[in-house]
């Protein structure tokens, strides 16, 4: 079988599994959402990278002596049918690379990334992020039980915090913060993130 080194070799309307994904040797970074290929935006710009670094410093320092761990992209998060007792790469059709994620259950961690839902995911919007892509991820994280999901808007200097309602299993807008306000995670209320530092150039 020919090596897959270019996106043009793949059928963008086809359905692929994580087993397929592992064989690709693409220059581009891609994600799979329900078997469909989602090409990620080109390399993040300086603003995006700066925000990611500042968030990592704030969140990483907080968890330094705690059981939860923070990871940054590129880092594979695999979502799968939790009814299956044995996880097989052929049975996984969604793999994403969140900008940052926090995982408290160390049993979910593997050599390759995370099996199942992180506790907290942070995505930083880029000019190339399509509304469709963000809607698909919102739905994917909701369906798979990611308890807390943050959307960071670099140019508006704002953060939208969504928390999964355990009764309805739907996201509710928990809080919004902007400018020089503090953003406080629902899951970790002792962590106060100064957005002035996050959005600092």
Backbone as JSON, one array per atom type, in Angstrom:
{
  "sequence": "XXXXXXXXXXXXXXXXXXXXXXXXXXXXXXXXXXXXXXXXXXXXXXXXXXXXXXXXXXXXXXXXXXXXXXXXXXXXXXXXXXXXXXXXXXXXXXXXXXXXXXXXXXXXXXXXXXXXXXXXXXXXXXXXXXXXXXXXXXXXXXXXXXXXXXXXXXXXXXXXXXXXXXXXXXXXXXXXXXXXXXXXXXXXXXXXXXXXXXXXX",
  "N": [[0.85, -1.19, 0.0], [0.54, 2.23, -0.82], [2.44, 4.87, 0.67], [0.9, 7.38, 2.63], [1.37, 10.6, 2.19], [0.46, 13.04, 1.5], [-2.35, 15.18, 1.76], [-4.0, 15.2, -0.43], [-4.04, 12.61, -1.31], [-5.97, 11.32, 0.04], [-9.44, 10.52, 0.49], [-11.54, 13.0, 1.07], [-14.19, 12.83, 1.63], [-14.44, 10.38, 2.63], [-14.5, 7.82, 5.25], [-12.6, 7.42, 8.11], [-10.48, 5.66, 10.46], [-8.79, 5.73, 13.69], [-6.73, 3.96, 13.44], [-6.12, 4.13, 10.71], [-5.28, 6.81, 10.66], [-2.91, 6.71, 12.14], [-1.14, 5.66, 10.32], [-0.61, 7.58, 8.47], [1.62, 9.95, 6.98], [1.73, 12.83, 7.02], [2.46, 16.21, 6.09], [0.81, 18.23, 6.86], [-1.22, 19.0, 9.73], [-3.84, 17.08, 10.93], [-7.18, 16.37, 12.12], [-9.55, 13.93, 13.25], [-13.0, 13.78, 13.08], [-15.61, 12.0, 13.99], [-14.87, 10.17, 12.05], [-14.37, 11.72, 9.83], [-12.07, 13.69, 7.99], [-10.5, 16.54, 9.26], [-8.8, 19.21, 8.33], [-6.38, 21.01, 10.04], [-5.87, 24.47, 10.98], [-3.27, 26.46, 9.38], [0.14, 26.69, 10.7], [0.02, 28.0, 13.98], [-0.34, 31.55, 14.59], [1.74, 34.24, 15.92], [0.35, 35.58, 17.97], [-1.56, 33.65, 18.77], [0.19, 31.62, 19.64], [1.46, 32.94, 21.73], [-0.65, 33.33, 23.57], [-1.31, 30.67, 24.1], [1.09, 29.83, 25.33], [1.1, 31.52, 27.6], [-1.22, 30.69, 28.93], [-0.5, 28.04, 29.42], [1.61, 28.41, 31.23], [0.24, 29.54, 33.42], [-1.74, 27.57, 34.04], [-0.2, 25.23, 34.13], [1.64, 25.75, 36.22], [-0.11, 25.79, 38.37], [-0.91, 23.11, 38.58], [1.37, 21.79, 39.26], [2.12, 20.41, 41.63], [0.01, 18.72, 41.95], [-2.45, 16.11, 41.32], [-3.61, 16.23, 38.74], [-2.82, 16.71, 35.24], [-1.47, 18.9, 32.71], [-1.62, 19.24, 29.2], [-0.32, 20.14, 25.98], [-1.02, 20.92, 22.51], [1.04, 19.5, 19.92], [-1.01, 16.77, 20.73], [-2.61, 13.83, 21.01], [-6.02, 13.29, 21.51], [-8.27, 10.83, 22.0], [-11.54, 9.91, 21.24], [-14.07, 7.6, 21.97], [-16.34, 4.78, 21.73], [-17.6, 4.21, 24.74], [-18.86, 1.97, 25.62], [-17.58, -0.22, 24.7], [-15.47, -2.73, 25.89], [-12.84, -3.19, 25.32], [-10.45, -1.14, 23.93], [-9.9, -0.44, 20.63], [-7.85, 0.62, 17.96], [-9.06, 0.57, 15.48], [-11.66, 0.99, 16.12], [-11.93, 3.58, 16.82], [-12.98, 6.73, 15.88], [-12.73, 9.39, 16.18], [-10.32, 11.77, 16.73], [-8.63, 14.34, 18.24], [-6.7, 17.38, 18.59], [-6.46, 19.3, 21.04], [-5.77, 22.73, 21.97], [-4.96, 23.13, 24.65], [-5.23, 20.8, 27.33], [-6.56, 19.36, 30.31], [-6.02, 16.61, 32.34], [-7.15, 14.41, 34.73], [-7.39, 11.77, 35.42], [-5.1, 9.42, 35.5], [-5.08, 6.94, 34.33], [-6.14, 7.22, 31.85], [-4.12, 8.04, 30.23], [-1.78, 7.34, 27.67], [1.06, 6.1, 25.76], [0.66, 7.43, 23.39], [-1.16, 9.48, 23.83], [-4.26, 10.57, 25.02], [-6.85, 8.5, 26.12], [-10.14, 8.84, 25.8], [-12.29, 11.29, 27.44], [-10.77, 14.36, 28.33], [-10.72, 16.25, 31.42], [-10.89, 18.98, 31.21], [-10.88, 21.18, 28.53], [-9.21, 23.51, 26.48], [-9.59, 25.66, 23.81], [-8.09, 27.74, 21.45], [-9.12, 30.21, 19.37], [-8.37, 30.62, 15.91], [-7.71, 32.7, 13.03], [-8.21, 31.02, 10.87], [-9.96, 29.09, 11.81], [-12.97, 27.52, 11.16], [-16.49, 28.23, 11.46], [-17.97, 25.93, 11.28], [-16.12, 23.93, 11.97], [-15.64, 24.61, 14.67], [-18.19, 24.27, 15.73], [-18.55, 21.53, 15.33], [-16.59, 20.52, 17.02], [-17.44, 21.5, 19.5], [-19.85, 20.06, 19.76], [-18.79, 17.46, 19.72], [-17.17, 17.39, 22.04], [-19.1, 17.82, 23.97], [-20.81, 15.58, 23.61], [-19.08, 13.56, 24.38], [-18.52, 13.95, 27.0], [-16.72, 15.89, 28.08], [-16.05, 17.76, 30.78], [-15.55, 20.53, 31.24], [-15.2, 23.24, 29.02], [-13.37, 25.61, 27.33], [-13.5, 28.42, 25.23], [-11.31, 30.5, 23.63], [-10.98, 33.77, 22.59], [-8.79, 35.45, 20.77], [-8.53, 38.07, 19.55], [-10.65, 39.53, 20.52], [-10.02, 39.37, 23.1], [-11.21, 37.65, 25.01], [-12.86, 35.11, 26.98], [-14.91, 32.3, 26.83], [-16.67, 30.23, 28.92], [-17.72, 26.98, 29.15], [-19.75, 24.59, 30.76], [-20.53, 21.22, 31.45], [-23.77, 20.21, 31.95], [-24.86, 17.94, 34.24], [-27.32, 16.73, 34.33], [-28.79, 17.26, 31.95], [-26.83, 16.68, 30.15], [-25.79, 18.55, 28.45], [-23.96, 21.43, 27.29], [-23.71, 24.35, 29.28], [-23.48, 27.87, 29.33], [-21.2, 28.95, 31.47], [-19.62, 31.08, 32.4], [-18.32, 34.28, 31.35], [-15.39, 36.03, 30.54], [-13.27, 38.87, 30.21], [-10.75, 41.11, 28.85], [-9.02, 42.55, 31.48], [-9.97, 40.9, 33.43], [-10.54, 38.2, 35.83], [-10.39, 34.77, 35.03], [-11.99, 31.96, 36.1], [-11.83, 28.58, 36.54], [-14.58, 26.3, 36.55], [-14.19, 23.68, 37.48], [-11.89, 23.9, 38.96], [-11.85, 25.92, 41.21], [-10.04, 27.22, 42.81], [-8.08, 28.13, 41.2], [-7.09, 31.03, 39.75], [-7.08, 32.83, 36.91], [-5.42, 35.4, 35.47], [-6.49, 37.41, 33.01], [-5.25, 39.58, 31.86], [-2.59, 38.9, 31.94], [-2.69, 36.62, 30.34], [-3.37, 37.6, 27.8], [-1.33, 39.3, 27.31], [1.11, 40.89, 25.26]],
  "CA": [[0.0, 0.0, 0.0], [1.35, 3.45, -0.94], [2.49, 5.75, 1.84], [0.08, 8.59, 2.54], [2.2, 11.72, 2.6], [-0.22, 14.28, 1.15], [-3.8, 15.16, 2.0], [-4.67, 14.95, -1.71], [-4.13, 11.17, -1.53], [-7.09, 10.8, 0.83], [-10.8, 10.91, 0.09], [-12.03, 13.85, 2.15], [-15.55, 12.42, 1.94], [-14.37, 9.02, 3.17], [-14.55, 7.64, 6.7], [-11.33, 6.83, 8.53], [-10.34, 5.35, 11.88], [-7.5, 6.11, 14.27], [-5.74, 3.04, 12.87], [-5.7, 4.77, 9.45], [-4.61, 8.06, 11.03], [-1.56, 6.4, 12.6], [-0.27, 5.28, 9.19], [-0.36, 8.73, 7.59], [2.85, 10.72, 7.2], [1.35, 14.1, 6.41], [3.1, 17.45, 6.54], [-0.26, 18.97, 7.52], [-1.82, 18.41, 10.91], [-5.27, 16.84, 10.74], [-7.93, 15.73, 13.18], [-10.68, 13.14, 12.77], [-14.22, 13.96, 13.84], [-16.57, 10.99, 13.54], [-14.35, 9.52, 10.85], [-14.13, 12.68, 8.75], [-10.82, 14.44, 8.12], [-10.57, 17.98, 9.44], [-7.47, 19.81, 8.24], [-6.26, 22.09, 11.0], [-5.35, 25.72, 10.44], [-1.81, 26.49, 9.27], [0.85, 26.9, 11.97], [-0.56, 29.13, 14.72], [0.41, 32.8, 14.52], [2.45, 34.64, 17.14], [-0.65, 35.89, 19.0], [-2.09, 32.36, 19.23], [1.25, 30.93, 20.38], [1.68, 33.65, 22.98], [-1.76, 33.03, 24.48], [-1.13, 29.27, 24.51], [2.21, 29.79, 26.28], [0.71, 32.17, 28.85], [-2.17, 29.79, 29.6], [0.25, 26.88, 29.91], [2.34, 28.83, 32.43], [-0.71, 29.71, 34.53], [-2.38, 26.3, 34.38], [0.85, 24.27, 34.48], [2.16, 26.04, 37.57], [-1.13, 25.41, 39.35], [-1.0, 21.65, 38.73], [2.73, 21.25, 39.42], [2.17, 19.45, 42.75], [-1.33, 18.15, 42.07], [-2.55, 14.9, 40.5], [-4.0, 16.48, 37.36], [-1.73, 17.13, 34.36], [-1.87, 19.7, 31.56], [-0.93, 18.89, 27.96], [-0.54, 21.09, 24.88], [-0.9, 20.36, 21.17], [0.29, 18.33, 19.41], [-1.28, 15.74, 21.72], [-3.82, 13.16, 20.54], [-7.11, 12.92, 22.41], [-9.14, 9.9, 21.27], [-12.88, 9.68, 21.77], [-14.5, 6.28, 21.51], [-17.55, 4.21, 22.32], [-17.22, 3.73, 26.07], [-19.52, 0.68, 25.88], [-16.64, -1.28, 24.33], [-14.57, -2.99, 27.01], [-11.46, -3.13, 24.82], [-10.29, -0.05, 22.96], [-9.14, -0.81, 19.44], [-7.65, 1.77, 17.08], [-10.04, 0.48, 14.38], [-12.97, 1.39, 16.63], [-11.87, 5.0, 17.18], [-13.21, 7.53, 14.68], [-12.52, 10.81, 16.5], [-9.08, 12.1, 17.43], [-8.42, 15.78, 18.12], [-5.52, 17.92, 19.25], [-6.83, 20.57, 21.66], [-4.64, 23.6, 22.29], [-4.56, 22.68, 25.99], [-6.23, 19.98, 28.03], [-6.2, 18.91, 31.66], [-6.48, 15.23, 32.56], [-6.96, 14.06, 36.14], [-7.36, 10.31, 35.53], [-3.85, 9.01, 34.83], [-5.32, 5.71, 33.58], [-6.5, 7.57, 30.47], [-2.92, 8.43, 29.49], [-1.03, 6.29, 26.99], [2.24, 6.62, 25.06], [0.25, 8.25, 22.25], [-2.0, 10.61, 24.2], [-5.33, 10.36, 26.01], [-8.01, 7.69, 25.72], [-11.35, 9.31, 26.46], [-12.48, 12.73, 27.63], [-10.1, 15.14, 29.37], [-11.64, 16.95, 32.32], [-11.0, 20.39, 30.81], [-10.25, 21.47, 27.24], [-9.14, 24.92, 26.08], [-9.3, 25.87, 22.39], [-7.84, 29.13, 21.1], [-9.57, 30.41, 18.0], [-7.45, 31.21, 14.94], [-8.45, 33.24, 11.89], [-8.58, 29.94, 9.96], [-10.98, 28.2, 12.36], [-14.3, 27.76, 10.59], [-17.6, 28.05, 12.4], [-18.35, 24.52, 11.21], [-15.16, 23.18, 12.77], [-15.85, 24.88, 16.09], [-19.46, 23.65, 16.1], [-18.32, 20.09, 15.4], [-15.82, 20.22, 18.24], [-18.34, 21.76, 20.63], [-20.75, 18.91, 19.85], [-17.99, 16.28, 20.04], [-16.77, 17.45, 23.45], [-20.32, 17.67, 24.74], [-21.26, 14.19, 23.51], [-18.12, 12.64, 25.0], [-18.44, 14.17, 28.45], [-15.69, 16.81, 28.57], [-16.81, 18.52, 31.77], [-15.4, 21.98, 31.07], [-14.67, 23.6, 27.71], [-13.17, 27.04, 27.17], [-13.18, 28.99, 23.92], [-10.55, 31.73, 23.83], [-11.03, 34.66, 21.43], [-7.59, 36.29, 20.92], [-8.65, 39.47, 19.14], [-11.61, 40.15, 21.43], [-9.45, 39.17, 24.44], [-12.33, 37.14, 25.8], [-12.94, 33.67, 27.23], [-16.24, 31.76, 27.1], [-16.5, 29.0, 29.69], [-18.89, 26.11, 29.09], [-19.71, 23.48, 31.72], [-21.51, 20.19, 31.12], [-24.84, 19.97, 32.91], [-24.9, 16.49, 34.44], [-28.69, 16.25, 34.14], [-29.17, 17.31, 30.53], [-25.65, 16.31, 29.35], [-25.58, 19.63, 27.48], [-23.17, 22.54, 27.82], [-24.3, 25.62, 29.69], [-22.49, 28.93, 29.45], [-20.95, 29.12, 32.91], [-19.11, 32.43, 32.65], [-17.53, 34.96, 30.32], [-14.44, 36.98, 31.12], [-12.59, 39.6, 29.13], [-9.85, 42.2, 29.24], [-8.13, 42.28, 32.62], [-10.72, 40.17, 34.47], [-10.06, 36.87, 36.19], [-11.15, 33.61, 34.56], [-11.88, 30.95, 37.17], [-12.45, 27.33, 36.09], [-15.61, 25.66, 37.38], [-13.64, 22.48, 38.11], [-10.75, 24.22, 39.83], [-12.15, 27.31, 41.62], [-8.89, 27.83, 43.48], [-7.19, 28.64, 40.15], [-7.52, 32.33, 39.23], [-6.24, 33.16, 35.76], [-5.5, 36.83, 35.14], [-6.5, 37.51, 31.55], [-4.28, 40.58, 31.45], [-1.36, 38.14, 31.69], [-2.92, 35.69, 29.22], [-3.41, 38.31, 26.51], [-0.18, 40.2, 27.2], [1.92, 40.66, 24.03]],
  "C": [[0.89, 1.25, 0.0], [1.31, 4.26, 0.35], [1.61, 6.97, 1.59], [0.91, 9.74, 3.09], [1.56, 13.07, 2.28], [-1.73, 14.11, 1.32], [-4.56, 14.82, 0.72], [-4.8, 13.46, -2.03], [-5.33, 10.55, -0.81], [-8.41, 11.31, 0.28], [-11.41, 11.7, 1.25], [-13.49, 13.57, 2.5], [-15.6, 11.01, 2.54], [-14.47, 9.01, 4.69], [-13.32, 6.87, 7.13], [-11.33, 6.59, 10.04], [-8.98, 5.84, 12.38], [-6.39, 5.21, 13.75], [-5.22, 3.59, 11.54], [-4.82, 5.98, 9.75], [-3.15, 7.8, 11.41], [-0.6, 6.05, 11.46], [0.09, 6.48, 8.31], [0.92, 9.45, 7.98], [2.69, 12.09, 6.53], [2.18, 15.26, 6.96], [2.07, 18.29, 7.31], [-0.72, 18.24, 8.78], [-3.32, 18.26, 10.66], [-5.87, 16.25, 12.01], [-9.01, 14.89, 12.51], [-11.87, 13.43, 13.68], [-15.28, 13.05, 13.22], [-16.16, 10.42, 12.18], [-14.02, 10.46, 9.71], [-12.86, 13.49, 9.02], [-11.11, 15.93, 8.25], [-9.15, 18.51, 9.4], [-7.42, 20.98, 9.22], [-5.7, 23.33, 10.31], [-3.84, 25.61, 10.25], [-1.17, 26.78, 10.63], [0.31, 28.13, 12.68], [0.32, 30.38, 14.63], [0.98, 33.16, 15.89], [1.47, 34.92, 18.28], [-1.2, 34.6, 19.62], [-1.05, 31.65, 20.1], [1.5, 31.6, 21.72], [0.6, 33.36, 24.01], [-1.64, 31.6, 25.0], [-0.03, 29.15, 25.56], [1.8, 30.37, 27.63], [-0.3, 31.33, 29.64], [-1.45, 28.58, 30.19], [1.01, 27.23, 31.19], [1.39, 28.91, 33.62], [-1.28, 28.38, 35.0], [-1.33, 25.28, 34.84], [1.41, 24.49, 35.86], [1.18, 25.61, 38.65], [-1.11, 23.9, 39.62], [0.35, 20.99, 39.01], [2.8, 20.18, 40.52], [0.79, 18.83, 43.01], [-1.45, 16.96, 41.12], [-2.94, 15.13, 39.04], [-2.79, 16.96, 36.55], [-2.28, 17.93, 33.19], [-0.99, 19.32, 30.37], [-1.27, 19.92, 26.89], [-0.38, 20.37, 23.55], [0.56, 20.47, 20.69], [0.21, 17.22, 20.46], [-2.62, 15.11, 21.35], [-4.79, 12.85, 21.67], [-8.09, 12.08, 21.6], [-10.48, 9.76, 22.0], [-13.4, 8.39, 21.17], [-15.77, 5.85, 22.22], [-17.2, 3.57, 23.66], [-17.9, 2.41, 26.44], [-18.57, -0.48, 25.55], [-15.64, -1.48, 25.47], [-13.11, -2.89, 26.58], [-11.36, -2.07, 23.75], [-9.39, -0.5, 21.83], [-9.02, 0.42, 18.54], [-8.64, 1.77, 15.91], [-11.42, 0.96, 14.8], [-13.03, 2.87, 17.03], [-11.99, 5.83, 15.92], [-13.09, 9.03, 14.94], [-11.23, 10.97, 17.28], [-8.8, 13.57, 17.16], [-7.16, 16.17, 18.87], [-5.87, 19.29, 19.85], [-5.59, 21.42, 21.93], [-4.08, 23.27, 23.67], [-5.64, 21.77, 26.53], [-5.66, 19.54, 29.37], [-6.85, 17.55, 31.9], [-6.14, 14.84, 33.99], [-6.89, 12.55, 36.36], [-6.15, 9.79, 34.77], [-4.02, 7.71, 34.04], [-5.74, 5.98, 32.14], [-5.27, 7.86, 29.6], [-2.21, 7.21, 28.91], [0.23, 6.92, 26.39], [1.84, 7.63, 24.0], [-0.58, 9.47, 22.64], [-3.0, 10.24, 25.27], [-6.44, 9.53, 25.4], [-9.23, 8.17, 26.49], [-11.28, 10.8, 26.74], [-11.54, 13.31, 28.68], [-11.15, 15.81, 30.25], [-11.93, 18.35, 31.8], [-10.24, 20.56, 29.5], [-10.32, 22.97, 26.98], [-8.77, 24.98, 24.6], [-9.16, 27.37, 22.15], [-8.21, 29.32, 19.64], [-8.47, 31.06, 17.16], [-8.28, 31.77, 13.79], [-8.94, 32.14, 10.94], [-9.64, 28.99, 10.49], [-12.33, 28.52, 11.76], [-15.36, 27.57, 11.67], [-18.02, 26.58, 12.44], [-17.43, 23.68, 12.09], [-15.41, 23.36, 14.26], [-17.16, 24.26, 16.58], [-19.29, 22.14, 16.26], [-17.57, 19.71, 16.67], [-16.67, 20.43, 19.49], [-19.25, 20.55, 20.85], [-19.99, 17.65, 20.28], [-17.62, 16.26, 21.52], [-17.98, 17.27, 24.36], [-20.77, 16.22, 24.78], [-20.37, 13.23, 24.29], [-17.81, 12.97, 26.45], [-17.24, 14.97, 28.92], [-16.39, 17.79, 29.51], [-16.74, 20.02, 31.55], [-14.68, 22.27, 29.76], [-14.58, 25.11, 27.62], [-12.87, 27.36, 25.72], [-12.52, 30.34, 24.16], [-10.55, 32.52, 22.52], [-9.87, 35.66, 21.53], [-7.82, 37.76, 20.63], [-9.66, 40.23, 20.0], [-11.1, 40.12, 22.87], [-10.53, 38.71, 25.41], [-12.25, 35.62, 25.92], [-14.4, 33.32, 27.53], [-16.04, 30.4, 27.76], [-17.8, 28.2, 29.68], [-18.69, 24.95, 30.06], [-20.85, 22.52, 31.4], [-22.51, 20.02, 32.26], [-25.03, 18.46, 33.03], [-26.29, 15.91, 34.22], [-29.04, 16.17, 32.66], [-28.08, 16.8, 29.6], [-25.42, 17.29, 28.2], [-24.73, 20.72, 28.13], [-24.07, 23.72, 28.18], [-23.19, 26.65, 29.74], [-22.35, 29.27, 30.92], [-20.5, 30.54, 33.23], [-18.44, 32.96, 31.39], [-16.6, 35.92, 31.04], [-13.68, 37.63, 29.98], [-11.64, 40.63, 29.72], [-8.93, 41.81, 30.37], [-8.86, 41.57, 33.76], [-10.05, 38.84, 34.79], [-10.98, 35.82, 35.57], [-10.91, 32.49, 35.57], [-12.58, 29.67, 36.71], [-13.49, 26.82, 37.09], [-15.01, 24.49, 38.15], [-12.56, 22.78, 39.14], [-10.88, 25.67, 40.33], [-11.0, 27.99, 42.36], [-7.89, 28.43, 42.49], [-7.78, 29.93, 39.56], [-6.56, 32.74, 38.13], [-6.47, 34.61, 35.37], [-5.41, 36.98, 33.62], [-5.58, 38.61, 31.03], [-2.95, 39.91, 31.15], [-1.5, 37.22, 30.48], [-2.79, 36.4, 27.88], [-2.25, 39.3, 26.35], [0.66, 39.87, 25.97], [3.28, 40.09, 24.42]]
}
